[in-house]
Amino acid sequence: MNLHIGITTALVAAALLGLDLYATWTVWREPDLTGLQKGLQSALVWMIPLLGAILCLNVVRAMNRAPMARSSFPTSD
């Protein structure tokens, strides 16, 4: 039983480490962020591992998304 818990803990820790590394790499690749913003977002990723990584990945994804039209209805002229 203890071996099972240890293996599960190691797998969860490895997945969390991988997610944090990916989030940090993604933040530092973003050209629209300043050095201070990159540093603060990286600190957030590592101080609040799961939530910080999810938040920063969503921010970078939203920055790279094309703007969407507010309405699909044609405007009247």
Buried (B, 14 or more C-beta within 10 A) or exposed (E): EEEEEEEEEEEEEEEEEEBBEEBBEBBEEBEEBEEEEBEBBBEBBEEEBEEBBBBBBEBBEEEEEEEEEEEEEEEEE
